[in-house]
Amino acid sequence: MLLILIIPLFSMRLAFTDAGNDPPGLTTRQAFDLLAQGFGPGFNGPLVLAAEVPAGSGQAAVAKVDDALRQTPGWHSSRRPVRHGRRHGGDHRVSDHVAPVRPDRDLVHRLRSQVLPAATAGTGVKVLVGGETAASVDASSYLSSRLFLVIGVVLVLSFILLMAAFRSLAIPLKAAVVNLLSVGAAYGVIVAVFQWGWLGGVIGIGATGPIDPWIPLMMFTILFGLSMDYEVFLLSRMREEWRRSTTTPRRWPTVWPRPRA
């Protein structure tokens, strides 16, 4: 059963959710929809582009970047004026742009890896993508990359603790495997309910979406810590009961001392 529940885990998508994932009856969801309806698509997740233009590059390089952005699917024109600033002979420009109807994380990755590098190749212009949506993508990537490190450290420390407490290799190995299965099953259930939408209407969730990256991190540390505590309590009580109810045979010396003269 645990192996079956683990299957949805392999399609887990980690990213921060927003008010658009709340149930329609909540005021936060209603405010999210009203802002998008009143101020246009993408108002809830604007992207901020900062460009560093070397001295002497002129407007041609910036125009090339603007043309590439306009041809990008899902991109909308800027709603706010561009702010300029000069430093060390260069030209710094910051522009607020509007993303699609919902904050689009795929658009952020596409801009950073494909559109902007191709548009600025050979021009010396450096363009950075920021804003609330981009910050969410960066924070999600950072926390996701640390998840396996946290799991490894917790496993090693728990194994050493149980090995020292019970002077056994089989007991900590069994505990690590079983608890990994149980935590993986918990992850699978979360994915099935909140990302796939299974039984979502029963518990009253809104729109399906990704899993916040801090949830698997905190779940693993808390659940694994509690399960290790129960493991120590249970095995300690078993050992106490065994020592109380088991009669240990007396061990006689194999070599008798010689009688004194």
Secondary structure, 3 states (H helix, E strand, C coil): CHHHHHHHHHHCCECCCCHHHCCCCCHHHHHHHHHHHHHCCCCCCCEEEEEEECCCCHHHHHHHHHHHHHCCCCCECCCCCCEEEEECCEEEEEEEEECCCCCCHHHHHHHHHHHHHHHHCCCCCEEEEECHHHHHHHHHHHHHHHHHHHHHHHHHHHHHHHHHHHCCCHHHHHHHHHHHHHHHHHHHHHHHHHHCCCCHHHHCCCCCCCECCHHHHHHHHHHHHHHHHHHHHHHHHHHHHHHHHCCCCCCCCCCCCCCCC
